[in-house]
């Protein structure tokens, strides 16, 4: 029973509902709305992945919670080739039904509860907080354990890292990750790194432009070659346009993984076999990832200067699919300014108190809609 006196969980209202009046205002634009608020892919799912899904469509039996051996081997090979993580044991890999359900239920599945603290980034995806609430644990915002009061720090049992970050696009380098891992391990806390934008680095982190790869928490330079108390979460939604497939996975500590697989078996949290096959093929085909990233690079190159010309400063945004921007004014004032131009943006207030004064603009719109946004922003000058 909830504190409201009835059935149901006592959770805050879903924040995106509050954008409704601004969507309505933007929809009145003569040339139609440009929705840059939610990062949902709009480009086609690669044909190689669609073909794999179709080829596996005859699937009369139950799939395995742990994932097929072939999929887990593909994930391990991907970590070695793309993330600098050699020697990952395929037994320490598990597919998940997208990454959001993983974020929401992981504290509960790890056995956290009242009295335990879940640490999340200061500016963060709201579901980290919701996951702590679902487990009955306390959610605390901090980017370093040094920021916590001793009484809170000693109760920290799980630390979320989001690098590259949503919405900020901040990338934590090897030294930063290693320090956090060392601190958390010293008190027996699990570090879980949400890395779903890792293939989408820009500038220093754009490998195809001569940059370095975004580091994983499982990278030996971070982990010291020991994956205990470390978990890495990844999603194919962004890099492969598979949001509709709900295709993601978790990898890391083999002891934790065995427990999680067992718990998910009891709960029936299983990825469909055709989706597992689509994931396996997607992880082995890097050409479509590079092609999709090139599209986002072009959209970013067009949108960023237009947003800056409109009077906003784009901060961080070193990786990922968003521009994190501020004009030094109230968030909702900025949201309305964009809505008057028929553009819907994400309010920074959705991501914590530190998001006040910011908006998030997504690169996940078609070339035509991004071009329309750029034209409107420039004409507004």
N, C-alpha and C positions, 0 to 999 in steps of 0.2 A: 504494500500500500504506500502511496506517495504522501508527502507532507501536505498535499493539497486536499487530502481527505478522500481520494478515490483511487481507482486503479491507474497504473501507468507510472513510468519513471519521471522523477522530478528533474527534468532537463530544461535548459533554456530553449526559447523558441529558435527555430532554424533561422540563422541571421539573414540569409539571402532573400527571405520574404519581405524584408524591409525595403528592398530595392524596387518594389512594384510601382510606386508612383513615379519614380525616375525612369523606369522602363516605359511607362505610359507616355511620359513627356517626350522621351527620345523617339518613340514610335510615331509621333506626329510630324517628324521631319519629312519634307517633301520627297527626299531621295531615300527614305527608309532608314531604319535603325542600323547602327554599327555596334554590335555587342562585343565589347572587349572586357567584359566582367568575369566570365567563367572560362577557365582554361580547358574547354572541351575540344578535342581535335575535329577539324572539318574536312581534312583532305582524305582521299580514299585509303582504305586499308590495302596494303600491298597485295598484288595478285598472288605472289608466291605464298602468302599467308592464307589468303582465301582458298587457294587450291588445297593447301594442307588441311584446312578445316573440313572442306568438302570430302576429301579422300578418307577422312576418319569419321564420317557421318554415320556409318553403320556401327553403332556402339550399344548393343543391347544389354551388356552387363554393367555392373557398378564399377566406376573408376576407383583408383586407390587414393586415399587421403595423402599419402606420402608422395604421390606422383610416380609416373613410370620411371624405371631405371634410365631409359633413353633421355627423358626430359631432364632428370637430375644430372646426368652426365653432360648434357648440353649446357646447363647452367654453370656447372663447374668449369667447363671449357671456356665459357664466356667470361667468367671472372678472371681466369688466367690470361686470356687474350686481351680483354678490354679494360680490366680493372686492376691489373698488376697483382693479382692474388693467385699464386700458383699453389697446387697441391690441395685444393679444397676437396674434402671427402664428399662424394655425391650423397652419402647417407645423411649428411648435415645440411640438406637442401629440402625445401618443401614448397610446392605451389600454393598460392592463396587466391581467394576469389576477389581479385583486385587488391589494392593496398589499403584502401580506406577501412575495410572490415578488419584487416590486420591491426591497423593503428587503434581502432576502437576497442578491440577485444583482447589485445595482447597483455595489458596489465592484469586482467582477470585470469587469462590462461597461464600467466606466470605465477599465479598464486598470490598476487598483491591484494591488500584489503585495508580496512581501517587502521590508522596509525602509520601506514607506509606513505612515503612521499615519492611522487613521480615528477621529475624535473623535465621541463620543456623549454624550448627557446623563448626569449623575451617577445619576439615578434614571430608568431607561429600559426600554422594551420590549426583551426579550432578543434579538430578531432583529437589531438593529443590530450587536451583538457577533458574532452568528453570520455575518452578511454579511462582516464583516472577516476572520473565520477562513476562510471559503470562498475568499476571494481570496488568502489567505496573508499578509494585512497585519496590523498590530498595532492592537488596539482599545484606546483610552484614554478614560476617563470624565472629562469636564470640561464645565462649563456656560459657560466663557469661555476663550478662548485664553490669557488672562492667567494661568490656573491651571496652565499647562503649563511644564515645564522647557524652557529654550531648545533643548536638543538634541532634545527630542521635538517641540516646536512647529515647528521648521524642517522636520521630516519629515511634517507634517500635510498631506495632499492632499485630504481630504474631511472635512467637518464636518456632522454630523447635527443638525438642530434639530427638536424635536417640540413644536409649539405650536398648539393646546392639548396639554398633555402627557398621556401615558398612563404611569403611573397617577395622577400628582399633580394633573392638571387645571390646571397653571400655564400662564398666557398671557404670552407675551413681547410687550411693547409695541413701538411703532415705534422708539423710541430704542434699546432693547436689541437688536432685530434689526439695525438699521442699524450699530451698533458692531461686532457680530459679523461682518456682511458685509464691512465695511471692513477688519477685521483679516484675515479669510480671503483676501480678494482681494489684499491687500498681499503675500502670499506665494504666490499662485497656487493656492489651495485652492478646491475646489468646495463650495458650501453647498447642502445638500439639506434642504428643510423638509417634514416630514411633518405635514400640516395636516388630517387626516381628521375631526377633531372641530370644525372651524371654525364650522359652523352651530349648534353646541350650546353657546353661551356663556350664562353666568348672571350675574345682578347687573350689574356694570359692562359686561359683554360681551354682554348679552341685548338684541339690537336691538329685539325685539318688546315689550320692557318699557322702552324709552327709552334703552338702552345703546348702545355703539359697536360696530362690527363688529370681530371678531378680525382683526388685520392679517396679510397674506400676505407672504412673503419677496419676492414679485414686485411688491408695492405700490410705486409710484414714490417714496413717502416713504422706503422702505427701500432700493430698488435704485438710486435716483437716475435712474430712467428707462432704465437699462442692465441687461439681463438676462444678461449674460455671467457665467459661473461660478455661475449660480443655477438651481436646479430646485425646483419645488413639486410634491409628491405629494398626491393626494386620492383618497378612496374614497367610494363611494355606499352602502357596507354599513350605516353607522349612520344617516345622514340619511334614507335611502329604503328601509331594510330589504331590501337587496340582497346580503347576505352570501353567500347561496346562488348568486348569479349570478356572483360573482368579478368585480366591476365597479369599476375604478379607472382613474386616468390620471396622467400626468406632463406637466408643462409648464415652459417656461423658455428656457434658452440654446439658440438655434437650431443652433449649431455642435455642441454636445454632443448635441442631440436627433438630428441627422442620423447621428451615429456610433452612437448607441444603437439607432435604427431599423435600421440596417444589421446590427448585431450580433444583434439579436433576429430579424431575417429568417433569418440563418444558423442560429439555434438553434430556429426554429419556435415562438417564443413569441408566440402570436397569440390575440387575444380573438375568440370566436365571433361571427359576424355578427348573429344574433338578439340577443345580449347588447349588442352595439354599438348596435343600434337601441333597445333598452330604455334604455340609458344616455342616448342622445340625447333621448328623450322625458322621462325623469326629470329631466334638467337644465333642461328648459323648463317644468316644472310645479312651482311653488313652494308651491302650496296643500298638497300632501301633506307637504312638509317641515315647514311650520308646524304642521300637525295632529299629526305625530309628535312634534315638539318639545314641544307642549303636554302630551302624555301623559307624557313624561319629566320635564317640569317638575312635574307633579302627584306623580309617584312620588318625586322628589327632595324635594319639600316634606313628604311624609309620612315618608320614611325618615330623613332627616338628623337631625331632632330626636329621633327614637327612638334612633338610634345614640349621640347625645350624652347622652341620659338614661341610657343603659346604661354610661356612664362613659368614653366615647371622645371625643377631640378631633378634629374634622374639620379638616384643614389644607388650604389652597389650594382645590382642587376648584372653581375659577372657571369651568370649562367642561368639556365632555365628559360621559361616561356613568358616572362613578365618584365614590365618596366615598373619599378617602385619609385613613385614620383611625388614631389611636394611643391606647393607654391607658397608655403608658409601661412596657410589659412586653415580654417576649420575643414575637416574632411568632407562634410556634407555640402559645404559651399562649393568645393571643387567638384563633387559629384554632380551638383546641379549645373555648374558651368559647362561641363561636358554634355549633360543631358540636353541642354538648350541647342547644342549642335547635333543632336541626334545620336550621341555616342554614350554608351553605357559602360561605366568603369566600376571596379570593385573598391568599396570603401576600406581604407586601411584600418578602421576601427574594428573590423571583423577579426583582426589578427592580434588583438591584445591592446592594452593601454598605450604601449609604445607606438602603435600604429596611428594614433591620432595625428591628423594633419597630412596624412598620406593617402594616395590612391594607387591601385594596382591596375595596370593595363596589360591585357593578354595579347600575345602574338598569334593566338589561334583563331584567326578570322581569314577568310579567303583573300587572295591578292586584290580582288576588286573592292572588297569592303575596307581593307587596310588603305588602299589608295583613296577611297572616299573619305576616310577619317583624316588622312593627311591633307587632302584638299580643303576640308572644312576647317581644320585647325589653322591652316595658312590663310584662308580667306577671313577668318575671325580677327586677324591682326589688322 
